[in-house]
Amino acid sequence: MPDEWIRELTPSMLPDGMYKEIAEMIGTDNLLKLSSLIGGSTFYLPKQKQILRPLRDKKIREEYNGYNSLELSQKYDVSERWVQQVANQKDNDEGNKNE
């Protein structure tokens, strides 16, 4: 496709629906990049909460002090048990580094 087509395409030219909403959110140039990457294939995009989970867990590990499970569970909207599991991952990761 000619480059000038890419520059001329606007969200208003797209039919109503998800593609138009995506173009309005991220721009038509990024919609076309996404189309180039995954166009024609079946694709599942997880919810934002799932994508951000590794970062949330990293922050829990950084803030965990052994006594603040309840506070962190409320702050990050997870169970105390989950906070402890995530904190134990840190202990296990550090233990594996010493091997």
Buried (B, 14 or more C-beta within 10 A) or exposed (E): EEEEEEEEBEBEEBEEEEBBEBBBEEBBEEBBEBEEEEEEEEEEEEEEEEEEEEEBBEBBBEBBEEEBBEBBBEBBEBEBEBBBEBBEBBEEEEEEEEE
